[in-house]
Amino acid sequence: MIKFGQLFLSLTILITLHEFGHYFFAKRYKCRVEKFYLFFDFLFPFAGVMNFSLFKKKIGDTVYGLGWFPFGGYVQIAGMVDEQMDKATLEKEPEPWEFRAKPAWQRMLIMMGGILVNLILGVFIYWMVFFFWGKSTVPADKLTYGIACDSTALSMGLRDGDFVVSVDGKPITNLNRVEIEIVMNKAKSMVVKRDGQNITIPISEDNISTILRNLKKGDFIGVRMPTEVGEVTKTSYAETAGLKKGDLIVAVNNVNTPFFNEFQRALAANRGKEIDLAVLRGLDTVHLKPKVTSDGTIGFRPLGGKYIPVEDFKFGFFESLKEGLSFGAENLVMQAKQLVVIFTVKDAHKQVGGFYSMYKNMNEEWDWHAFWMFTGFLSLVLAFMNFLPIPMLDGGYILFLLIEMISRRKVPEKVLYYANYVGLVFILGLMIYANTDWLRD
């Protein structure tokens, strides 16, 4: 419920403010706003199906309401060609208070309103997060035991204990950036330091595809660290077997596993079985007999903070603004690169996710820092996606308005009407595909 609550709050904030952007400019230029809804009061995208509201109140010309279908929201502006507009309306002369009666530049600002709000909001959130919390990185050159590799990294030629130096010649200062640099920039090679020497690791397109496919399951590389017990889960197999905070696990079934990633591999190989666990407790070696779950766990959290070097950066008020602008711009560039990756990297489209993926990425405990970082990121994603020149999205309207402003001829409203339905079919198909991610997980 905590995960759901965080996702629900984030989407509510973003949808409401996005629609307010359209509402603000519509009111500013004296358009009649007929509805302002959080969520849909119909079975989206079928405007005439299952029409009812959980709450609604009419103030002036506008009905403000809460819909029952929780996948978005909308502002209905009089005279705006959308999926709800009756074709008969197109035959009438536009009224002065209708959207279609306004000059092109005003219609442009009305359509840009939601995107502008999402852009400003995303940067503002990052600004405040950096100001109040600062920023933390994991410096790649300060790891005590080097990196821990998953099966993909090992198959590429990386080894546990390597130190990442660069990706495609770009120095890596933050370990968390390695996957991003490889996937988003379709890197060709990376350099690691091994036994005091620099080793070049080639990266193929198949490697990138595999890294992308496995990112939801775990880290491509992580921090190599001893398996010291930080917290034992109540009523778990670990607690039942007698594992205690501060224990240092060194072997599974008489096979040495001095590091946590090696220990995880040993558990994965013994799912559903009882194992012999060799544990250092003070000066003594203790043998415990926990059972391994079907997920390959026994029920404890490692003491990661002790072995993961974290570099904290603090910023002043205006330094935070600069950092927020830079981080926001980088995220927008990454969105563009992600589109390229989807169409150019093998099976990348299978990683397109919907609400299930968002839900899985939320923290199990309420964490305001993580919540606002996610909300800032999602705000910029919404800005970018809505700017795409696809009919039914804000970007589709903007494209037709640009054509009108350049050619000085208004695009026929019937063209807009039918283009919107083409866009609607495309968007609906994309939504269905994205939200079947739980079947592809």
C-alpha positions as a Markdown table, in Angstrom:
| # | Residue | x | y | z |
|---|---|---|---|---|
| 1 | Met | 0.0 | 0.0 | 0.0 |
| 2 | Ile | 2.9 | 2.3 | 0.6 |
| 3 | Lys | 4.2 | 1.8 | -2.9 |
| 4 | Phe | 0.7 | 2.4 | -4.3 |
| 5 | Gly | 0.2 | 5.5 | -2.2 |
| 6 | Gln | 3.5 | 7.0 | -3.4 |
| 7 | Leu | 2.6 | 6.3 | -7.1 |
| 8 | Phe | -1.0 | 7.6 | -6.7 |
| 9 | Leu | 0.2 | 10.8 | -5.0 |
| 10 | Ser | 2.9 | 11.4 | -7.6 |
| 11 | Leu | 0.5 | 10.9 | -10.6 |
| 12 | Thr | -2.2 | 13.0 | -8.9 |
| 13 | Ile | 0.2 | 16.0 | -8.5 |
| 14 | Leu | 1.5 | 15.7 | -12.1 |
| 15 | Ile | -1.8 | 15.2 | -13.8 |
| 16 | Thr | -3.5 | 18.0 | -11.9 |
| 17 | Leu | -0.7 | 20.5 | -12.6 |
| 18 | His | -0.4 | 19.5 | -16.2 |
| 19 | Glu | -4.1 | 20.1 | -16.9 |
| 20 | Phe | -3.9 | 23.3 | -14.9 |
| 21 | Gly | -1.3 | 24.5 | -17.4 |
| 22 | His | -3.9 | 24.2 | -20.2 |
| 23 | Tyr | -6.6 | 25.6 | -18.0 |
| 24 | Phe | -4.5 | 28.7 | -17.1 |
| 25 | Phe | -3.9 | 29.7 | -20.6 |
| 26 | Ala | -7.4 | 28.9 | -21.8 |
| 27 | Lys | -8.8 | 31.2 | -19.1 |
| 28 | Arg | -6.1 | 33.8 | -19.8 |
| 29 | Tyr | -7.3 | 34.1 | -23.4 |
| 30 | Lys | -11.0 | 33.9 | -22.4 |
| 31 | Cys | -11.8 | 30.4 | -23.7 |
| 32 | Arg | -14.7 | 28.7 | -22.0 |
| 33 | Val | -13.5 | 25.7 | -20.0 |
| 34 | Glu | -16.3 | 23.2 | -19.7 |
| 35 | Lys | -14.6 | 20.5 | -17.6 |
| 36 | Phe | -11.5 | 20.1 | -15.4 |
| 37 | Tyr | -11.1 | 16.5 | -14.3 |
| 38 | Leu | -8.6 | 14.6 | -12.4 |
| 39 | Phe | -8.9 | 11.1 | -13.9 |
| 40 | Phe | -11.5 | 10.3 | -16.5 |
| 41 | Asp | -15.3 | 10.2 | -16.0 |
| 42 | Phe | -15.6 | 7.7 | -18.8 |
| 43 | Leu | -13.9 | 4.6 | -20.0 |
| 44 | Phe | -10.9 | 6.2 | -21.7 |
| 45 | Pro | -10.7 | 6.5 | -24.7 |
| 46 | Phe | -14.4 | 5.9 | -25.3 |
| 47 | Ala | -16.0 | 9.2 | -24.3 |
| 48 | Gly | -19.6 | 7.9 | -24.4 |
| 49 | Val | -19.0 | 4.7 | -22.3 |
| 50 | Met | -19.6 | 4.4 | -18.5 |
| 51 | Asn | -19.9 | 8.2 | -17.9 |
| 52 | Phe | -20.0 | 9.0 | -14.2 |
| 53 | Ser | -18.0 | 11.0 | -11.7 |
| 54 | Leu | -16.9 | 10.2 | -8.1 |
| 55 | Phe | -17.3 | 13.9 | -7.4 |
| 56 | Lys | -18.2 | 17.0 | -9.4 |
| 57 | Lys | -19.1 | 20.6 | -8.8 |
| 58 | Lys | -19.9 | 23.3 | -11.3 |
| 59 | Ile | -18.4 | 26.7 | -10.6 |
| 60 | Gly | -19.2 | 29.3 | -13.3 |
| 61 | Asp | -19.0 | 27.7 | -16.7 |
| 62 | Thr | -16.6 | 24.9 | -15.5 |
| 63 | Val | -17.4 | 21.5 | -13.9 |
| 64 | Tyr | -14.6 | 20.4 | -11.6 |
| 65 | Gly | -14.6 | 16.7 | -10.9 |
| 66 | Leu | -12.9 | 13.5 | -9.9 |
| 67 | Gly | -13.3 | 10.7 | -12.5 |
| 68 | Trp | -13.5 | 7.0 | -11.8 |
| 69 | Phe | -10.9 | 5.8 | -14.4 |
| 70 | Pro | -7.5 | 6.5 | -12.9 |
| 71 | Phe | -5.3 | 6.8 | -15.9 |
| 72 | Gly | -4.9 | 10.5 | -16.5 |
| 73 | Gly | -7.1 | 13.6 | -16.5 |
| 74 | Tyr | -8.3 | 16.2 | -18.9 |
| 75 | Val | -9.5 | 19.8 | -19.5 |
| 76 | Gln | -12.4 | 20.1 | -21.9 |
| 77 | Ile | -12.1 | 23.4 | -23.7 |
| 78 | Ala | -15.1 | 24.7 | -25.8 |
| 79 | Gly | -14.5 | 24.5 | -29.5 |
| 80 | Met | -11.3 | 22.3 | -29.3 |
| 81 | Val | -11.2 | 19.4 | -31.7 |
| 82 | Asp | -10.7 | 16.3 | -29.7 |
| 83 | Glu | -12.1 | 12.8 | -29.3 |
| 84 | Gln | -15.1 | 14.1 | -27.3 |
| 85 | Met | -16.2 | 16.7 | -29.9 |
| 86 | Asp | -19.4 | 16.0 | -31.9 |
| 87 | Lys | -18.7 | 16.3 | -35.6 |
| 88 | Ala | -21.9 | 18.4 | -35.9 |
| 89 | Thr | -20.1 | 21.2 | -34.0 |
| 90 | Leu | -17.6 | 21.5 | -36.8 |
| 91 | Glu | -20.3 | 22.6 | -39.2 |
| 92 | Lys | -21.1 | 25.7 | -37.0 |
| 93 | Glu | -19.4 | 29.0 | -37.1 |
| 94 | Pro | -17.0 | 29.3 | -34.1 |
| 95 | Glu | -18.2 | 31.4 | -31.1 |
| 96 | Pro | -15.8 | 34.1 | -29.7 |
| 97 | Trp | -15.3 | 32.1 | -26.5 |
| 98 | Glu | -14.3 | 28.9 | -28.4 |
| 99 | Phe | -10.7 | 27.6 | -28.7 |
| 100 | Arg | -11.0 | 27.4 | -32.5 |
| 101 | Ala | -11.9 | 31.1 | -32.7 |
| 102 | Lys | -8.6 | 32.3 | -31.1 |
| 103 | Pro | -5.5 | 33.3 | -33.0 |
| 104 | Ala | -2.9 | 30.6 | -33.6 |
| 105 | Trp | -0.4 | 32.0 | -31.1 |
| 106 | Gln | -3.0 | 31.9 | -28.3 |
| 107 | Arg | -4.0 | 28.3 | -29.2 |
| 108 | Met | -0.3 | 27.4 | -29.3 |
| 109 | Leu | 0.2 | 28.7 | -25.7 |
| 110 | Ile | -3.0 | 26.9 | -24.5 |
| 111 | Met | -1.6 | 23.6 | -26.0 |
| 112 | Met | 1.9 | 24.3 | -24.6 |
| 113 | Gly | 0.5 | 25.0 | -21.1 |
| 114 | Gly | 0.7 | 21.5 | -19.8 |
| 115 | Ile | 4.2 | 20.8 | -21.2 |
| 116 | Leu | 5.5 | 24.1 | -19.8 |
| 117 | Val | 4.2 | 23.3 | -16.3 |
| 118 | Asn | 5.8 | 19.8 | -16.4 |
| 119 | Leu | 9.1 | 21.3 | -17.5 |
| 120 | Ile | 9.1 | 24.0 | -14.8 |
| 121 | Leu | 7.8 | 21.6 | -12.2 |
| 122 | Gly | 10.5 | 19.0 | -13.0 |
| 123 | Val | 13.3 | 21.5 | -12.7 |
| 124 | Phe | 11.8 | 23.1 | -9.6 |
| 125 | Ile | 11.5 | 19.7 | -7.8 |
| 126 | Tyr | 15.2 | 18.9 | -8.6 |
| 127 | Trp | 16.2 | 22.4 | -7.4 |
| 128 | Met | 14.5 | 21.8 | -4.1 |
| 129 | Val | 15.8 | 18.2 | -3.7 |
| 130 | Phe | 19.4 | 19.3 | -4.3 |
| 131 | Phe | 18.9 | 22.3 | -2.0 |
| 132 | Phe | 17.5 | 20.3 | 0.9 |
| 133 | Trp | 19.2 | 16.9 | 0.4 |
| 134 | Gly | 22.2 | 17.6 | -1.8 |
| 135 | Lys | 23.4 | 14.8 | -4.2 |
| 136 | Ser | 25.2 | 11.5 | -3.5 |
| 137 | Thr | 27.4 | 9.5 | -5.8 |
| 138 | Val | 29.3 | 6.2 | -5.6 |
| 139 | Pro | 32.8 | 7.2 | -6.8 |
| 140 | Ala | 34.1 | 4.4 | -9.1 |
| 141 | Asp | 37.7 | 4.9 | -8.1 |
| 142 | Lys | 37.1 | 4.6 | -4.3 |
| 143 | Leu | 35.7 | 1.1 | -4.1 |
| 144 | Thr | 37.6 | -1.1 | -1.5 |
| 145 | Tyr | 37.0 | -4.4 | -3.3 |
| 146 | Gly | 36.1 | -3.3 | -6.8 |
| 147 | Ile | 33.0 | -4.2 | -8.7 |
| 148 | Ala | 30.6 | -7.2 | -8.4 |
| 149 | Cys | 29.5 | -8.6 | -11.7 |
| 150 | Asp | 26.3 | -10.2 | -12.8 |
| 151 | Ser | 26.3 | -13.1 | -15.4 |
| 152 | Thr | 26.1 | -10.6 | -18.3 |
| 153 | Ala | 29.1 | -8.6 | -17.1 |
| 154 | Leu | 31.1 | -11.8 | -16.6 |
| 155 | Ser | 30.2 | -13.1 | -20.1 |
| 156 | Met | 31.5 | -9.8 | -21.6 |
| 157 | Gly | 34.9 | -10.3 | -20.0 |
| 158 | Leu | 34.5 | -8.3 | -16.8 |
| 159 | Arg | 35.6 | -9.8 | -13.5 |
| 160 | Asp | 34.7 | -9.4 | -9.9 |
| 161 | Gly | 37.2 | -7.0 | -8.4 |
| 162 | Asp | 37.7 | -4.9 | -11.5 |
| 163 | Phe | 37.6 | -1.1 | -11.2 |
| 164 | Val | 35.7 | 0.8 | -14.0 |
| 165 | Val | 37.8 | 3.6 | -15.6 |
| 166 | Ser | 35.9 | 4.8 | -18.6 |
| 167 | Val | 33.1 | 4.0 | -21.1 |
| 168 | Asp | 33.9 | 4.9 | -24.8 |
| 169 | Gly | 36.7 | 7.1 | -23.5 |
| 170 | Lys | 34.5 | 9.0 | -21.1 |
| 171 | Pro | 35.8 | 8.8 | -17.5 |
| 172 | Ile | 33.4 | 7.2 | -15.0 |
| 173 | Thr | 33.3 | 9.1 | -11.7 |
| 174 | Asn | 29.9 | 7.7 | -10.5 |
| 175 | Leu | 29.5 | 3.9 | -10.6 |
| 176 | Asn | 25.7 | 4.3 | -11.0 |
| 177 | Arg | 26.3 | 5.9 | -14.4 |
| 178 | Val | 27.9 | 2.9 | -16.1 |
| 179 | Glu | 24.7 | 1.2 | -17.3 |
| 180 | Ile | 23.3 | 4.5 | -18.5 |
| 181 | Glu | 26.4 | 5.4 | -20.5 |
| 182 | Ile | 26.5 | 1.9 | -22.1 |
| 183 | Val | 22.9 | 1.6 | -23.0 |
| 184 | Met | 21.9 | 5.2 | -23.9 |
| 185 | Asn | 25.1 | 6.0 | -25.8 |
| 186 | Lys | 25.3 | 2.5 | -27.4 |
| 187 | Ala | 28.9 | 2.2 | -26.2 |
| 188 | Lys | 31.5 | 0.2 | -28.1 |
| 189 | Ser | 34.0 | -0.5 | -25.3 |
| 190 | Met | 34.8 | 0.2 | -21.7 |
| 191 | Val | 38.1 | 0.2 | -19.8 |
| 192 | Val | 38.7 | -1.4 | -16.4 |
| 193 | Lys | 41.7 | -1.5 | -14.1 |
| 194 | Arg | 42.7 | -5.1 | -13.2 |
| 195 | Asp | 45.8 | -6.0 | -11.2 |
| 196 | Gly | 47.2 | -2.5 | -11.9 |
| 197 | Gln | 46.7 | -2.7 | -15.6 |
| 198 | Asn | 44.1 | -1.1 | -17.9 |
| 199 | Ile | 42.0 | -3.7 | -19.8 |
| 200 | Thr | 39.7 | -2.8 | -22.7 |
| 201 | Ile | 36.4 | -4.7 | -22.7 |
| 202 | Pro | 34.5 | -4.7 | -26.1 |
| 203 | Ile | 30.8 | -4.1 | -26.0 |
| 204 | Ser | 28.5 | -5.6 | -28.7 |
| 205 | Glu | 24.9 | -4.8 | -29.6 |
| 206 | Asp | 23.9 | -8.1 | -28.1 |
| 207 | Asn | 25.6 | -7.2 | -24.8 |
| 208 | Ile | 23.6 | -3.9 | -24.7 |
| 209 | Ser | 20.4 | -5.7 | -25.4 |
| 210 | Thr | 21.1 | -8.2 | -22.6 |
| 211 | Ile | 22.0 | -5.5 | -20.2 |
| 212 | Leu | 18.8 | -3.7 | -20.9 |
| 213 | Arg | 16.7 | -6.8 | -20.6 |
| 214 | Asn | 18.2 | -7.7 | -17.2 |
| 215 | Leu | 18.2 | -4.3 | -15.6 |
| 216 | Lys | 14.8 | -4.9 | -14.0 |
| 217 | Lys | 16.1 | -8.1 | -12.4 |
| 218 | Gly | 19.3 | -6.6 | -10.9 |
| 219 | Asp | 22.4 | -4.5 | -11.4 |
| 220 | Phe | 24.7 | -5.1 | -14.3 |
| 221 | Ile | 27.6 | -4.3 | -11.9 |
| 222 | Gly | 27.5 | -3.3 | -8.3 |
| 223 | Val | 29.8 | -2.8 | -5.3 |
| 224 | Arg | 31.8 | -5.8 | -4.2 |
| 225 | Met | 31.5 | -6.2 | -0.5 |
| 226 | Pro | 31.8 | -8.8 | 2.3 |
| 227 | Thr | 28.5 | -10.5 | 3.4 |
| 228 | Glu | 28.1 | -8.8 | 6.8 |
| 229 | Val | 24.6 | -9.1 | 8.2 |
| 230 | Gly | 22.9 | -5.7 | 8.8 |
| 231 | Glu | 19.3 | -6.7 | 9.6 |
| 232 | Val | 17.6 | -10.0 | 10.0 |
| 233 | Thr | 14.0 | -10.2 | 8.8 |
| 234 | Lys | 11.5 | -11.3 | 11.4 |
| 235 | Thr | 10.1 | -14.9 | 11.1 |
| 236 | Ser | 12.5 | -15.6 | 8.2 |
| 237 | Tyr | 14.6 | -18.7 | 7.7 |
| 238 | Ala | 17.6 | -16.7 | 8.7 |
| 239 | Glu | 16.1 | -15.8 | 12.0 |
| 240 | Thr | 14.9 | -19.3 | 12.7 |
| 241 | Ala | 18.4 | -20.7 | 11.9 |
| 242 | Gly | 20.0 | -18.2 | 14.4 |
| 243 | Leu | 21.6 | -15.6 | 12.1 |
| 244 | Lys | 22.4 | -12.4 | 14.0 |
| 245 | Lys | 23.2 | -8.8 | 13.1 |
| 246 | Gly | 27.0 | -8.4 | 12.7 |
| 247 | Asp | 27.6 | -12.0 | 11.6 |
| 248 | Leu | 30.0 | -12.4 | 8.6 |
| 249 | Ile | 29.0 | -15.1 | 6.2 |
| 250 | Val | 32.1 | -16.7 | 4.6 |
| 251 | Ala | 30.9 | -20.0 | 3.1 |
| 252 | Val | 27.9 | -21.9 | 1.8 |
| 253 | Asn | 28.0 | -25.8 | 1.8 |
| 254 | Asn | 31.8 | -25.6 | 2.5 |
| 255 | Val | 32.4 | -23.4 | -0.6 |
| 256 | Asn | 34.0 | -20.1 | 0.2 |
| 257 | Thr | 31.8 | -17.1 | -0.6 |
| 258 | Pro | 33.7 | -14.2 | 0.9 |
| 259 | Phe | 31.7 | -11.5 | -1.0 |
| 260 | Phe | 28.0 | -10.9 | -1.2 |
| 261 | Asn | 27.5 | -11.4 | -4.9 |
| 262 | Glu | 29.2 | -14.8 | -4.7 |
| 263 | Phe | 26.9 | -15.6 | -1.7 |
| 264 | Gln | 23.9 | -14.7 | -3.8 |
| 265 | Arg | 25.0 | -17.0 | -6.6 |
| 266 | Ala | 25.3 | -19.8 | -4.1 |
| 267 | Leu | 21.8 | -19.2 | -2.8 |
| 268 | Ala | 20.4 | -19.1 | -6.4 |
| 269 | Ala | 21.9 | -22.5 | -7.0 |
| 270 | Asn | 20.2 | -23.9 | -3.8 |
| 271 | Arg | 16.7 | -22.6 | -4.1 |
| 272 | Gly | 14.2 | -24.5 | -1.9 |
| 273 | Lys | 17.0 | -26.4 | -0.1 |
| 274 | Glu | 18.6 | -26.3 | 3.3 |
| 275 | Ile | 22.2 | -25.1 | 3.3 |
| 276 | Asp | 25.1 | -25.2 | 5.6 |
| 277 | Leu | 26.1 | -21.6 | 6.4 |
| 278 | Ala | 29.6 | -20.8 | 7.8 |
| 279 | Val | 29.5 | -17.6 | 9.8 |
| 280 | Leu | 32.2 | -15.7 | 11.6 |
| 281 | Arg | 30.8 | -14.4 | 14.9 |
| 282 | Gly | 33.5 | -12.6 | 16.8 |
| 283 | Leu | 36.4 | -15.0 | 17.0 |
| 284 | Asp | 34.2 | -18.1 | 16.5 |
| 285 | Thr | 33.0 | -19.9 | 13.4 |
| 286 | Val | 29.4 | -20.9 | 13.6 |
| 287 | His | 27.5 | -23.3 | 11.3 |
| 288 | Leu | 23.8 | -22.6 | 10.7 |
| 289 | Lys | 21.2 | -24.5 | 8.7 |
| 290 | Pro | 18.7 | -22.1 | 7.1 |
| 291 | Lys | 16.5 | -23.0 | 4.2 |
| 292 | Val | 16.6 | -21.0 | 1.0 |
| 293 | Thr | 13.3 | -19.6 | -0.4 |
| 294 | Ser | 12.2 | -20.1 | -4.0 |
| 295 | Asp | 13.4 | -16.5 | -4.7 |
| 296 | Gly | 16.9 | -17.4 | -3.6 |
| 297 | Thr | 17.0 | -15.6 | -0.3 |
| 298 | Ile | 17.1 | -16.5 | 3.4 |
| 299 | Gly | 15.8 | -13.3 | 5.0 |
| 300 | Phe | 18.4 | -10.6 | 5.9 |
| 301 | Arg | 19.8 | -7.3 | 4.6 |
| 302 | Pro | 23.6 | -6.9 | 4.2 |
| 303 | Leu | 25.4 | -4.1 | 5.9 |
| 304 | Gly | 26.0 | -2.3 | 2.6 |
| 305 | Gly | 26.6 | 1.2 | 4.0 |
| 306 | Lys | 29.8 | 0.1 | 5.6 |
| 307 | Tyr | 31.4 | -0.9 | 2.3 |
| 308 | Ile | 29.8 | 1.3 | -0.3 |
| 309 | Pro | 31.7 | 4.6 | -0.5 |
| 310 | Val | 29.2 | 7.5 | -0.9 |
| 311 | Glu | 30.4 | 11.0 | -1.8 |
| 312 | Asp | 27.9 | 13.7 | -0.7 |
| 313 | Phe | 27.6 | 17.1 | -2.3 |
| 314 | Lys | 25.8 | 20.0 | -0.7 |
| 315 | Phe | 24.6 | 23.1 | -2.7 |
| 316 | Gly | 23.6 | 26.6 | -1.9 |
| 317 | Phe | 20.2 | 28.0 | -3.0 |
| 318 | Phe | 21.3 | 29.2 | -6.4 |
| 319 | Glu | 23.9 | 26.4 | -6.9 |
| 320 | Ser | 20.9 | 24.0 | -6.4 |
| 321 | Leu | 19.0 | 25.8 | -9.2 |
| 322 | Lys | 22.0 | 25.4 | -11.6 |
| 323 | Glu | 22.3 | 21.7 | -10.6 |
| 324 | Gly | 18.5 | 21.3 | -11.1 |
| 325 | Leu | 18.6 | 22.9 | -14.6 |
| 326 | Ser | 21.6 | 20.7 | -15.6 |
| 327 | Phe | 20.0 | 17.5 | -14.2 |
| 328 | Gly | 16.7 | 18.3 | -15.9 |
| 329 | Ala | 18.3 | 19.0 | -19.2 |
| 330 | Glu | 20.3 | 15.8 | -19.0 |
| 331 | Asn | 17.1 | 13.8 | -18.3 |
| 332 | Leu | 15.4 | 15.3 | -21.4 |
| 333 | Val | 18.3 | 14.3 | -23.5 |
| 334 | Met | 18.1 | 10.8 | -22.1 |
| 335 | Gln | 14.4 | 10.6 | -23.0 |
| 336 | Ala | 15.4 | 11.4 | -26.6 |
| 337 | Lys | 18.2 | 8.8 | -26.5 |
| 338 | Gln | 15.8 | 6.3 | -25.0 |
| 339 | Leu | 13.5 | 6.6 | -28.1 |
| 340 | Val | 16.5 | 5.9 | -30.3 |
| 341 | Val | 17.4 | 2.9 | -28.2 |
| 342 | Ile | 13.9 | 1.5 | -28.4 |
| 343 | Phe | 14.0 | 1.5 | -32.2 |
| 344 | Thr | 17.6 | 0.5 | -32.7 |
| 345 | Val | 18.6 | -2.0 | -29.9 |
| 346 | Lys | 17.4 | -5.6 | -30.2 |
| 347 | Asp | 14.3 | -6.3 | -28.0 |
| 348 | Ala | 14.6 | -2.9 | -26.3 |
| 349 | His | 10.8 | -2.4 | -27.0 |
| 350 | Lys | 10.1 | -5.2 | -24.6 |
| 351 | Gln | 11.4 | -3.1 | -21.7 |
| 352 | Val | 8.7 | -0.4 | -22.3 |
| 353 | Gly | 6.8 | -0.3 | -19.1 |
| 354 | Gly | 3.6 | 1.1 | -17.7 |
| 355 | Phe | 2.0 | 1.6 | -14.2 |
| 356 | Tyr | 3.2 | -1.9 | -13.1 |
| 357 | Ser | 6.9 | -0.9 | -13.7 |
| 358 | Met | 6.3 | 2.4 | -12.0 |
| 359 | Tyr | 4.8 | 0.6 | -9.0 |
| 360 | Lys | 7.7 | -1.8 | -8.8 |
| 361 | Asn | 10.2 | 1.1 | -8.8 |
| 362 | Met | 8.6 | 2.7 | -5.7 |
| 363 | Asn | 10.2 | 2.2 | -2.3 |
| 364 | Glu | 8.6 | -0.2 | 0.1 |
| 365 | Glu | 9.1 | 2.5 | 2.8 |
| 366 | Trp | 7.9 | 6.1 | 2.5 |
| 367 | Asp | 11.0 | 8.0 | 1.4 |
| 368 | Trp | 10.4 | 11.7 | 0.6 |
| 369 | His | 13.7 | 12.1 | -1.2 |
| 370 | Ala | 13.1 | 9.1 | -3.5 |
| 371 | Phe | 9.5 | 10.2 | -4.0 |
| 372 | Trp | 10.4 | 13.7 | -5.2 |
| 373 | Met | 13.2 | 12.4 | -7.4 |
| 374 | Phe | 10.8 | 10.0 | -9.0 |
| 375 | Thr | 8.1 | 12.8 | -9.4 |
| 376 | Gly | 10.6 | 15.2 | -10.9 |
| 377 | Phe | 11.8 | 12.6 | -13.4 |
| 378 | Leu | 8.2 | 11.6 | -14.3 |
| 379 | Ser | 7.2 | 15.3 | -14.8 |
| 380 | Leu | 10.0 | 15.7 | -17.4 |
| 381 | Val | 9.0 | 12.3 | -19.0 |
| 382 | Leu | 5.4 | 13.6 | -19.4 |
| 383 | Ala | 6.7 | 16.9 | -20.8 |
| 384 | Phe | 8.8 | 15.0 | -23.4 |
| 385 | Met | 6.1 | 12.5 | -24.3 |
| 386 | Asn | 3.5 | 15.1 | -24.7 |
| 387 | Phe | 5.7 | 17.1 | -27.0 |
| 388 | Leu | 6.0 | 14.3 | -29.5 |
| 389 | Pro | 4.2 | 15.2 | -32.8 |
| 390 | Ile | 1.5 | 12.6 | -32.5 |
| 391 | Pro | -2.2 | 13.5 | -33.0 |
| 392 | Met | -4.1 | 13.3 | -29.7 |
| 393 | Leu | -1.0 | 14.4 | -27.7 |
| 394 | Asp | -0.3 | 18.1 | -27.1 |
| 395 | Gly | 2.6 | 17.8 | -29.6 |
| 396 | Gly | 0.1 | 16.7 | -32.4 |
| 397 | Tyr | -1.9 | 19.9 | -31.9 |
| 398 | Ile | 1.3 | 21.9 | -31.8 |
| 399 | Leu | 2.5 | 20.4 | -35.1 |
| 400 | Phe | -0.7 | 21.4 | -36.8 |
| 401 | Leu | -0.5 | 24.9 | -35.3 |
| 402 | Leu | 3.1 | 25.3 | -36.6 |
| 403 | Ile | 1.9 | 24.3 | -40.1 |
| 404 | Glu | -0.9 | 26.9 | -39.8 |
| 405 | Met | 1.5 | 29.6 | -38.6 |
| 406 | Ile | 4.1 | 28.9 | -41.4 |
| 407 | Ser | 1.6 | 28.4 | -44.2 |
| 408 | Arg | -0.8 | 31.1 | -42.9 |
| 409 | Arg | -3.6 | 28.7 | -43.7 |
| 410 | Lys | -5.6 | 27.0 | -41.0 |
| 411 | Val | -5.6 | 23.2 | -41.1 |
| 412 | Pro | -9.2 | 22.1 | -41.8 |
| 413 | Glu | -10.9 | 21.1 | -38.6 |
| 414 | Lys | -12.2 | 17.8 | -40.1 |
| 415 | Val | -8.6 | 16.9 | -40.8 |
| 416 | Leu | -7.8 | 17.5 | -37.1 |
| 417 | Tyr | -10.8 | 15.5 | -36.1 |
| 418 | Tyr | -9.8 | 12.4 | -38.1 |
| 419 | Ala | -6.1 | 12.8 | -37.3 |
| 420 | Asn | -7.0 | 12.7 | -33.7 |
| 421 | Tyr | -8.7 | 9.3 | -34.1 |
| 422 | Val | -5.7 | 7.9 | -35.9 |
| 423 | Gly | -3.6 | 9.2 | -33.0 |
| 424 | Leu | -6.0 | 7.8 | -30.5 |
| 425 | Val | -5.7 | 4.3 | -32.0 |
| 426 | Phe | -1.9 | 4.6 | -31.8 |
| 427 | Ile | -1.9 | 5.9 | -28.3 |
| 428 | Leu | -4.4 | 3.3 | -27.1 |
| 429 | Gly | -2.3 | 0.5 | -28.6 |
| 430 | Leu | 0.9 | 1.9 | -27.0 |
| 431 | Met | -0.9 | 2.1 | -23.6 |
| 432 | Ile | -2.1 | -1.5 | -23.8 |
| 433 | Tyr | 1.4 | -2.7 | -24.8 |
| 434 | Ala | 3.1 | -0.7 | -22.1 |
| 435 | Asn | 0.7 | -1.8 | -19.4 |
| 436 | Thr | 1.1 | -5.5 | -20.2 |
| 437 | Asp | 4.7 | -5.2 | -18.8 |
| 438 | Trp | 3.6 | -7.5 | -15.9 |
| 439 | Leu | 3.2 | -10.3 | -18.5 |
| 440 | Arg | 6.7 | -9.6 | -19.9 |
| 441 | Asp | 8.4 | -9.3 | -16.5 |
